[in-house]
Amino acid sequence: MQTQTEIGYNSKVEGDVVVTRVDAALNWFRKNSLWPMPMGLACCAIELMAAGASRFDISRFGAEVMRFSPRQSDVMIVAGTVTYKMALAVKRIYEQMAEPKWVIAMGACASTGGMYRSYAVLQGVDRILPVDVYVAGCPPRPEALLDALIKLQNKVAKEPILSMLKKVA
Amino acid sequence: MSVVPNPSPSNPPPRQTETAAGRLSPVTALSLAQKLQRQFEGLISEPTEFRAEFSLQISNLQRISEICSFAKTELGFDYLVDMTSLDHYGEDPRFTLVYHLYGYGHLQYVRLKGEVSEETAEVPTVTGVWRTADWHEREIYDLMGIRFKGHPDLRRIIMWEGYPYFPLRKDFPLSGRPSEMPEVAFTQQAPLAGGPFVTIAGGKDTISREPRVRIPDTDAIEMNSRLERRRDIKGAHGEARAPGPIQPKKERA
């Protein structure tokens, strides 16, 4: 009759247990479920829709849940020309997103203003938001957006969450 | 068997309509333009032709709504296709307003032009004649700064209320001017430096071939554009988000 609860290593449960760091686990959860905020402002949004549809299927990377509420999204995909009239609205929506949050600047316009060197167009969304990944192209093909998403996932996977939390606390 | 020429879309065949005299006569753009000109003798010039379309010069736009009203009710121009404005910067009068008229009954176009001086920059509205003029006039007000007397809702339509410039005027630079409306919008000068498309052939990478800013007479074109970009990012998001110092490019093996 066993009187003592076994604490510590138990060979009977081996195989059902994965040992990892908390950081790595949290990042793994995060990176495989990046819900996008589709900030579709111009023609890039059409490619964004294509990336979400069956042929390119962004859900293979866990980012198919396009949230039209900033409160529920993790990554803002700025797809299109950011005009000055829209700029503060984009910034406001970004600020409404809960941390942690990331930004993909999709296409030439969102990255640098693109061909619109004019009085009406913000010369790159990085002038108002911190951009994590820039996607070249006018518009970029869906594969390019998927590539950007994978690059962002790699970035998210390397974030030192715990040390960041300690700094905050 | 006679050969009937196909009517082309740009030059439709004249339609037969009843006139007051009871005879059938073809309605042409020229005849309509002449009727309008005769009605307002002295106010409207002889029609001038360009590629089978006719333009009338109006000497005093203060009576434009009267002219348009006659054109709509008596001459069947039931559609205001477009309203445009021109800026002859440096001349007086500075602006030209152009009204593009069309009739769905007779399928003819006519164009009315009139001049507006910079001092008044005000013209009576034609929204009472064609309701569609509402947005056309708002657009002209927004981008060219010509006001329309009697307009029901003369607000900017593209730029925001409080934007201090009229961007389609010739003395307004394409790159824009800095402005600030707290909580609404801001603008900055776009880097043009020699043209809207600044490319430097033969640069060693994309950043030097297509810089954001080109500073002539320096060989630091690439460096300046990269430094400016880094300053911008640092200024907007703080030191922590700023990129590191510029590293020299590795030579390709």
Contacts between the chains, C-beta under 8 A, distances in Angstrom:
chain1	res1	chain2	res2	distance
A	84	B	185	5.1
A	84	B	186	6.5
A	84	B	187	4.8
A	85	B	158	7.8
A	85	B	159	7.1
A	85	B	160	5.9
A	85	B	185	5.6
A	87	B	185	6.6
A	87	B	186	7.2
A	88	B	183	7.2
A	88	B	184	7.0
A	88	B	185	6.0
A	88	B	186	7.5
A	112	B	212	6.5
A	113	B	190	6.7
A	115	B	196	7.6
A	115	B	197	7.3
A	116	B	190	7.9
A	117	B	174	7.4
A	117	B	175	6.6
A	117	B	190	4.6
A	117	B	191	6.8
A	117	B	192	5.4
A	117	B	196	4.4
A	117	B	197	7.5
A	118	B	174	6.0
A	118	B	175	7.2
A	118	B	176	6.6
A	118	B	190	5.9
A	118	B	196	7.3
A	119	B	165	7.9
A	119	B	167	5.2
A	119	B	172	7.3
A	119	B	173	7.5
A	119	B	174	6.8
A	119	B	175	6.5
A	119	B	176	2.7
A	119	B	177	7.2
A	119	B	187	6.4
A	119	B	190	6.8
A	120	B	159	7.8
A	120	B	167	7.3
A	120	B	176	7.2
A	120	B	187	7.9
A	121	B	190	7.1
A	122	B	188	7.8
A	123	B	188	7.1
A	123	B	190	5.5
A	123	B	191	6.9
A	123	B	212	7.2
A	126	B	232	7.3
A	126	B	233	5.9
A	126	B	236	7.3
A	127	B	188	7.6
A	127	B	232	5.9
A	127	B	236	5.9
A	128	B	236	6.6
A	130	B	233	7.8
A	130	B	236	7.7
A	130	B	237	4.7
A	130	B	241	4.9
